[in-house]
Amino acid sequence: MMSDARLEVGDATYPCSILDMSVGGAAIMTPLALAPGSRAVLEIDGMGSFDVRVVRGLGIGLAVSFDVTPERANALGRELNPGPLPGTN
């Protein structure tokens, strides 16, 4: 999964790409080095904005966790997994 996105840190916005994503967070490719615990806003094309917290650096980017309500997490889960796999129904 390689989606265009932007990471907003304070008043600055930086382009980034989504490498992997789940209901709980994402791995993003960015040249930014942010300390674990840093807060930011991740805006993903076609999916909207998410408040995030940096979990760790990845060498090529960052691992972040989403700070979302249970309802938003459920909606994100449905968007990431829209239906049963072929042949499983």
Summary of the structure (lengths in Angstrom):
residues: 89
radius of gyration: 13.6
end to end distance: 24.9
largest distance: 47.9
contacts: 228
relative contact order: 0.20
helix: 12%
strand: 49%
